[in-house]
C-alpha cells in the first residue's frame, strides 16, 4: 500500500491545504488574486481576470500538493544558464504528488477543458492511483485546482459539488491559466510528481519511496496557453532535477535509474509542442514522455546513490524564447 489508512485523518490534504487557501483569500489584494462566489462556492481567480503573481503561484502549488510539501522560489544554475527556479521538498512524496497534485481529472467547462488537480481528488478518486491502495480523504471541505483560461460556470460548480459530495459553501476552487505567472510556477512545481509518475509507469513499488526533492526552471509567461504548455513542459523535460530517498537493492536502483530521465525517451530533443501536435491532444500523449531531465536515486539502506540524465540549457533558451 502506498498510504496508511490509519493516518488519513491526520494527513488529510484538504484540511492541510486549507490554511493556504485562507491565506490567498485574506491577502487577495497583496497577492493580486480575486475572490468571488459562484453558485455559493468560493472561487479564487489566480490569473484569469487578474494578474496573479509569484507568491500566489507558490501558494497555489502548496494547495495542489495538499499542504504536504514545501515550495520555494530561487535562482539556480542550469549548466551555465541561470534562471528562476521552483523547488519542492516533501517527506510524503506519493501522497502529495500523486494523490493530490497529479492533474488527472479533465473537467469540461463550457467550450474549454480544464485540468483538475489538488486535494479534492483524494475525495473523488479521479484520474489517480487510489484504486490500488484504498486511501481516501473524508474531509467535508473540498479544494480543487483548475488549470483553465476561464472561471468555472454555475453548472460546473454544481457538478463539482455533487461529484465531491460536499456542500457548495464548503467547496473552494483555485483557477489559473497555463499562460500566467501562477501557471508558470505551479507547473514548474510538478517536476517531482513527473518523476514519480514515471516510476509508477515502470511498475516500481512506490511504497519504497520515502522522500523527494525537485527543482525546475520557471518559464516566462507565454503569449498563448499552447505556447505556455510547451514552455512549461519543456522546462521539466530539459531543466528539472529530482531526487528520491528510497529503500531497495543497489542493483535494482542501478538498473532502474537509466530508464527514468527524458533522455531515455524516443522523443528526446523534440519540443513538447511538437510531441503534442503529433499526439492530437494532451491526454493522448505517450505517458513515457512525462519525465524529469535528471534523476537521483539515494538508497537509504546502503548509502549509495545513482544518477542519470542531463540538463539542456540550449533547448531551454530556445523554448523560453530567449
ChimeraX attribute file (.defattr): number of C-alpha atoms within 10 A of each C-alpha:
attribute: neighborCount
match mode: 1-to-1
recipient: residues
	/A:1	12
	/A:2	18
	/A:3	18
	/A:4	11
	/A:5	14
	/A:6	9
	/A:7	10
	/A:8	15
	/A:9	13
	/A:10	9
	/A:11	19
	/A:12	21
	/A:13	31
	/A:14	30
	/A:15	21
	/A:16	18
	/A:17	25
	/A:18	19
	/A:19	14
	/A:20	20
	/A:21	21
	/A:22	12
	/A:23	13
	/A:24	25
	/A:25	18
	/A:26	12
	/A:27	13
	/A:28	18
	/A:29	12
	/A:30	12
	/A:31	20
	/A:32	18
	/A:33	25
	/A:34	20
	/A:35	17
	/A:36	12
	/A:37	13
	/A:38	19
	/A:39	18
	/A:40	16
	/A:41	20
	/A:42	21
	/A:43	24
	/A:44	24
	/A:45	26
	/A:46	29
	/A:47	29
	/A:48	21
	/A:49	14
	/A:50	13
	/A:51	17
	/A:52	24
	/A:53	20
	/A:54	18
	/A:55	18
	/A:56	27
	/A:57	28
	/A:58	23
	/A:59	25
	/A:60	28
	/A:61	31
	/A:62	26
	/A:63	31
	/A:64	35
	/A:65	35
	/A:66	30
	/A:67	26
	/A:68	24
	/A:69	24
	/A:70	16
	/A:71	23
	/A:72	18
	/A:73	20
	/A:74	12
	/A:75	12
	/A:76	16
	/A:77	13
	/A:78	21
	/A:79	12
	/A:80	8
	/A:81	14
	/A:82	12
	/A:83	14
	/A:84	15
	/A:85	23
	/A:86	27
	/A:87	26
	/A:88	26
	/A:89	20
	/A:90	22
	/A:91	17
	/A:92	17
	/A:93	24
	/A:94	26
	/A:95	23
	/A:96	26
	/A:97	29
	/A:98	26
	/A:99	33
	/A:100	30
	/A:101	31
	/A:102	25
	/A:103	24
	/A:104	19
	/A:105	19
	/A:106	17
	/A:107	18
	/A:108	13
	/A:109	19
	/A:110	13
	/A:111	7
	/A:112	13
	/A:113	16
	/A:114	24
	/A:115	19
	/A:116	26
	/A:117	31
	/A:118	34
	/A:119	32
	/A:120	30
	/A:121	32
	/A:122	28
	/A:123	25
	/A:124	19
	/A:125	20
	/A:126	20
	/A:127	17
	/A:128	19
	/A:129	18
	/A:130	19
	/A:131	10
	/A:132	9
	/A:133	12
	/A:134	13
	/A:135	22
	/A:136	18
	/A:137	22
	/A:138	16
	/A:139	20
	/A:140	14
	/A:141	20
	/A:142	31
	/A:143	29
	/A:144	23
	/A:145	27
	/A:146	26
	/A:147	26
	/A:148	24
	/A:149	20
	/A:150	20
	/A:151	26
	/A:152	25
	/A:153	13
	/A:154	13
	/A:155	13
	/A:156	17
	/A:157	23
	/A:158	18
	/A:159	14
	/A:160	21
	/A:161	20
	/A:162	12
	/A:163	13
	/A:164	23
	/A:165	17
	/A:166	16
	/A:167	15
	/A:168	22
	/A:169	15
	/A:170	14
	/A:171	23
	/A:172	24
	/A:173	25
	/A:174	28
	/A:175	27
	/A:176	31
	/A:177	26
	/A:178	29
	/A:179	26
	/A:180	28
	/A:181	24
	/A:182	29
	/A:183	32
	/A:184	29
	/A:185	34
	/A:186	30
	/A:187	23
	/A:188	30
	/A:189	35
	/A:190	28
	/A:191	32
	/A:192	32
	/A:193	28
	/A:194	24
	/A:195	29
	/A:196	25
	/A:197	24
	/A:198	21
	/A:199	19
	/A:200	15
	/A:201	11
	/A:202	13
	/A:203	9
	/A:204	14
	/A:205	12
	/A:206	17
	/A:207	12
	/A:208	14
	/A:209	24
	/A:210	17
	/A:211	16
	/A:212	26
	/A:213	20
	/A:214	27
	/A:215	28
	/A:216	32
	/A:217	32
	/A:218	29
	/A:219	31
	/A:220	19
	/A:221	20
	/A:222	20
	/A:223	10
	/A:224	13
	/A:225	17
	/A:226	14
	/A:227	18
	/A:228	24
	/A:229	23
	/A:230	22
	/A:231	29
	/A:232	30
	/A:233	27
	/A:234	28
	/A:235	31
	/A:236	32
	/A:237	32
	/A:238	30
	/A:239	28
	/A:240	35
	/A:241	26
	/A:242	27
	/A:243	21
	/A:244	25
	/A:245	20
	/A:246	19
	/A:247	18
	/A:248	16
	/A:249	12
	/A:250	18
	/A:251	8
	/A:252	9
	/A:253	20
	/A:254	16
	/A:255	10
	/A:256	17
	/A:257	19
	/A:258	17
	/A:259	19
	/A:260	27
	/A:261	29
	/A:262	28
	/A:263	22
	/A:264	16
	/A:265	14
	/A:266	10
	/A:267	15
	/A:268	14
	/A:269	14
	/A:270	12
	/A:271	19
	/A:272	24
	/A:273	19
	/A:274	11
	/A:275	17
	/A:276	18
	/A:277	11
	/A:278	11
	/A:279	13
	/A:280	10
	/A:281	10
	/A:282	12
	/A:283	11
	/A:284	10
	/A:285	16
	/A:286	12
	/A:287	11
	/A:288	18
	/A:289	21
	/A:290	23
	/A:291	30
	/A:292	34
	/A:293	27
	/A:294	27
	/A:295	26
	/A:296	22
	/A:297	23
	/A:298	23
	/A:299	21
	/A:300	16
	/A:301	12
	/A:302	11
	/A:303	10
	/A:304	12
	/A:305	17
	/A:306	17
	/A:307	18
	/A:308	19
	/A:309	21
	/A:310	20
	/A:311	22
	/A:312	19
	/A:313	18
	/A:314	12
	/A:315	17
	/A:316	23
	/A:317	13
	/A:318	12
	/A:319	23
	/A:320	19
	/A:321	10
	/A:322	7
